[in-house]
Structure formats: structure tokens, C-alpha cells
Amino acid sequence: MFLILIELFIVGQAFCTSHYESKFWEEPPFSGVDFLIQAELLKQHGEVEQALDIYYMLFQWRDLEPKNWSAIFSALAEFSNCGDFPVETPWGRLLFALCESDKNFDTSIVILRDLNRNKIPVISSIADYWRGTLMFRHGFYDSAYSVFMCMLQTYPEIPVFNELLFRLGYIKLIEGEFGISDSFFAGALYSEDNEDLQWWSDEAYFFRTICLVKLGELDSARFVSSEISSESPYFTRISKIIDEYADSLSIDESKSIPRGIQADVLIQRGWRAMDRRRFSNALNLFENASEASDGVSQEAIIFSAEAAYNVQDYTKALKLYEMIDDTVFVDYAIWGKGWSLIRIRKFDEARSVLKTLAEKPFFRDHVKYAIANSYFLQRDYGTAEGLFEEYFEDCQFYCSRALYRMFLSQIFLREIDRAIATAHQYALKYPRSSSTVRLGLILSQKLYDYAMYEEILDVPLRIAEKFQNDASDSIVLYAEKAKYAMGVYDDLIEIFDGFLNMRPERQTARLLALEIGQQFEEIGREQDAIYLYTKARFLSTNSDSLWAKALLSLITINLKKNDTLSALDIFNELVEVEDYPWVPAAMLAFGRWHREIDGNIEKSVAVLSKIKDKYFGTTIADSAILEMAISYSKIEDYNKSVMLLNKRLSKINPENPLFINFTECLVNNLWSMGLGDSAASITLNMSMKNSDFACKILTYGCNESLDNGYISNACIMMREIEKLDCQNLTLSFLFRMAQAYAAFDSLKSDANRLLKTVIENSNDDILAEKARKFLLINSD
């Protein structure tokens, strides 16, 4: 990092063969640069002692043209051969110590310390300079710091004064004393004459910027960084760091930052990721920070643990918390360790760990809550309830959580009267908390389940009155259902009227109208369904999806009643403001009506064809194609039906819910055309494309095969059903397939297996008796 650039010395070398060579012999030197060039010429001609005399004279020179005095020292150290001076002379011992420093560091340091006592000031100062520099290079920063500080006091006029400040600044930087480090760097960069930069100037500006960023003085950091030369390698690196302290850098790019500060930069970024709840990203950053610090940064480790905990990798979090031994972090690590143990359900061990913090004032309240919570998570609700109750009496933190979990414990213990009292207490203490209405909803559900209808009209309903949200709507609905259960209401429709009276502006009222309307339609109460659909229609805003759904429901039910005039009138209203998907869905209803009620297949196909052409590729268009195929099947035009289905079936994703409907229709057509083998083949082929619907497709195929006398095909498909381990097969179906298996000698044992399943699981005595008789016959 600290390569010394011998600027003046190289300049001198360049001039050695120029026109200046003769000039130096003809007239005396008149500047510091001239003397440096002459010294180099003397050295090249073997007159090393005379060259050193010039260096000694320049050490006291007042002309500031030699802009970097440390070049003299570096020239001696880096470019002189050890044999240039007899080893018994001070210069020889100095050069020997420097040349041997890599091989025998300790010997070099001893020699340089002895030379410190030399009477020649230049040798003494150079010896100290290199002793400090060698210690610095080998990582003995405390010793280097002492040597450099002593030099500043002993040689206040030394030409490398600023360089020593730079080195001192770096030592304090890596020790984390950024304020002191910044002061040293500022002193190093100060120059009354504002001469050209030193060899280390860009590096000093770079590190001073780092100090200012670490101190939070970003504006000052930006100003200082602007002094770095655009040609310097530090120029691009500092722009990466100072931009929100490297927040926009990738992990790979951050490796271009000096290793000494990588960990801190990554930790800063990790904190920001944690603030944004990007825990996986934070974990990656903290783990990279730990790696950059060679695993010694306790800060990186504990925040890695926090991030791991938040991504629910509790085993990793526990391992990381156990690595913390720094006194600053150890209590927090114990706290994290305790919670990690709770999350991996090692409850006894967790409580044992947490209790070690119980007497520490900062953690006392937190530990009491955590231990109570551990019993709750362990589902020991009796112990949890008692501990939460005790904790709540004198809580400092988590008060609302403790009361809420005490309520839940009482609910799980079926202590309903106590739960009602706790709910009332919670609502009084936290009247506007979102948890209050959630608590009210849970209580309403339980009270309804336990037929405690009157209680629903007390605490839960009073809680709901203070809120306007979905949870509070549900509480009001439970109250209305309770009134019906109590006999206050005589008809289900009064539930809706009661809710509407209390919550006329809520979307739930419209959803409820549509839901109850659909129930009435299914049980044949069509007039009541129309009343509710109409309510939903006029409670909604035009072009609103619920408004469109209400209109579609009205169109469908009016068509069912054969009231086409009302249906068309509503359809025209829908067309004015809505298109996809409601308009084609309404057209689909008209297409079905023409086929099923009107009996006009041609008109049905015409309407459905319009949907297919205009909305081709959509689910509605595919539904129209299916309905057209059914219409053609109705008039026994199976060829057209099969052609439509085949053309589109190859394009439909097997995961599409319509896939099985297309397949069933196609297979049904093939059976009707007398093509049983083709029907079976397609059934098997389609079952392989859609695993979710395979059981349904194959079961349908088995039944169709048996109905049409293709027993062997049914057995082949049944084999596939058994391979898939299909569930929810009816016992009557299994009995039927047992009879099919029994038709083949090779499958008699399989038939018996199915018969035994029917006998063991059947509640139908008639079916079980049939299976027993058939088993007896088939076993002979």
C-alpha cells in the first residue's frame, strides 16, 4: 500500500544524459534539483561518498524545489547496493540493515536503533525513519506510532514531517480512531506553499475521506474527495464508497475497497437492508463483512445472527449467537440464543438460557415476557395464562401482547367467561388497536361455535362499532347470524337486512347480498335471489366489478326463469359500461339458454361463435368453444364437435381447469361415435398430461368403458388409477372395477383385493353383502 515513488530521483536519472551534464561541470549548481542531478552523476561515476555529501547538504537545504525530501531516503534504501559502502561505516551499516530487513527483521531493527545514537543527524533521522517504516510494514503499529511521534518531537524541521503525519493517520485509521486519524491526515496534507502533491497525497485524501464518512460528515467527505487526482486509482474507488457509503455497490465491487474497511462498509449496508426488512440480503452482507474481517468482527457476527433469525434459519442463528464473547454484545447474544432455542422448540433449554439475564435490569422485563411466551408456544396454555397475568400487572414492555396472548390462552382452555372479561379489559385499554378488532372476531367465532349467541351481542358487537374494516364487518355478521339462531329473525334474508341496516356503506353488504342470493338461487328461491342481486346492483357503483357481477347474476337468473326481456334489458345496461369478462360471460349465458331452454341450437352456436372469435385465446372463449361442442353433440353432429375440441385441446395448458372438461366432452363424443378404443387411448394420454386431474379423467374413462362394454380398457385405466394412488374413489366404483377385474383370470387376486376394501369400509349393508357374495364366488 505504501510504495514510495522516487519522483525526484527518476527526474535526476532522466537528466543525466541530457545537455545538463556538461553544464554541471562548467558552472556550479544553483538549485536543489541541480544538486540532486549532480549527486546522481557522481554516484554513477563511483564517487558515492561525494554524492552522499551532497545529499547531506541538501538535508539542510532551504530551497523548496526538491519537492519530496523522502526521495533521498528512498534512493538510498531502494536503489543503492549494499556493497556501495563498507559495512563498518554508518552508511554501510544503515544500508546493510535495510537490505537484510526481509531476511532478518530483528537484527535490522537492532542496527537501526543503534544508529539512532549516531552523531550525524542525517544518519540518526534516516535510521529512525526506516526503523518506524519497517515496524509499520510488519504490522507493529504501536511501536511504529511511538517511533514516528518521537521523530516529530526530535526533528521538527525534518523534510518528511508531513509523511510521518500521514503514516500516523493510517495507524489511527486501522485502530478505528477516526477523529484522531482525520487530524493527522489533515496535518499531513497541509502545505504553506501549496506545492505539488507528495507521493502519498492521493492516498491521504482517500483515507481522510473514509474517516469523515465514518464520522458521518458526508459533506466534508465529498469536499475532501474532490482533491484526489482524476488519474489516481483512488479517484474511482472513493466515488463508490462515498455514494451513500457504498450502498449501491455489489458484493464483488465492494472488494475493490481496502480490506481494512470492507467489513464496516458491508455492515452499514446490512443495517440498511435490515431497516427495509430485506433480511436475506442483510444476512449475505453481514456474512461477507465477517469474512472481510477474517471472522474477528463480533459486530458482523451478531448482526449475521439477527438476520439469520429473521429469515427463520434459527439453527444458523443459534450457532452464530454462540460465537459471541465480546462483553459489549454477549448479553444480547444470550437473548438471541434464548429466542432461537424457543423457535426450534427446545423450550426448557431456552428458559434456562434466558434466566441467566433475569437479574439484569435492562433484560428483566423482556425475560419475563419471553418465558411466558415460551409456554404459550409450547401450548402449555395453563402455565402461559398465569405467567401473562402476573406479567401484565407490572409490565414495562409488550403489555398489549401479553394481554392478547392471555386472552388466546383462555380461548384455547375454553375458559370463555374469563376470555370475555379479558376481551372487555383489552377493548377498554386499547380501544383503537387493530388487535382489538381481531380479538373481537376470534371471540365472536368461539361464542357462535358454543351457541353463546347473547354474548356475541355484548362485547364483540361493541368492539365492532368502533371500527370500519373487514374484521369488524365479520363481527357484525356473526351478531346477525346469532339473531337468526336465537329466533329473533324468522328468515335468512333478515340477516342481510340487519347487516345492511348497520353497515350500508360497506362492500361487505354487497358481497353478502351476492352470496346469500346465490344460496337462495340454488334452493329455488329465485324471487328472493333477484331481490338480493338487485340490492347488490344498486348498492354498487356503475362499472364496479361487484355491480357487474350483480348484473350478470340477474341476467342468468332471468334467463333461467325464461324472462328474456328482463335479461336483455339488463344486458344492454352492462354492455354500455363493461366489456371483458362480464359481457362475454353474459353472452355465454345467452348461448346456453338458446340451447337448453329455447332449443335453438343454431342461435346458440351463433352467439357462442361470436365470443370465440372476439375473445379468442381467453378462458371465456375456450368456454364458448366447449359450449359449441356440447351444442353440436346435442344434435348428434359429433364430427363437428370432435373437430372443435381437437383443434383447441392441443393449445390448452393441461393445468387449465377447462382441460378436463374438453377431454370429457371429446371422450364422450368418441363413445357416441362407437370409437371406444380411441376414447380409451385419449383418456390415458390426457391423464399423463395433467397429474391433478388424472384421477378424475381416468375414473370417468373407466365408467364410460364399462357402460359401453370395453372391459379390458377399463382394467387398463384402473391400473393407472392404482399407480397414482387416487383418493376419494367411491366404494360402488371399486365394486364395479372388481367385477371387471374378475372377468380375467390373471386379475382375480386384484379383484379380491378391491372386494375386501369395499367390505372393510362400506356402511352400506347391501353393497357389503354383494361384495361378500362375489368374493366367495371369485375365490373358488
Beta strands, then each sheet from edge to edge (+ up, - down):
end
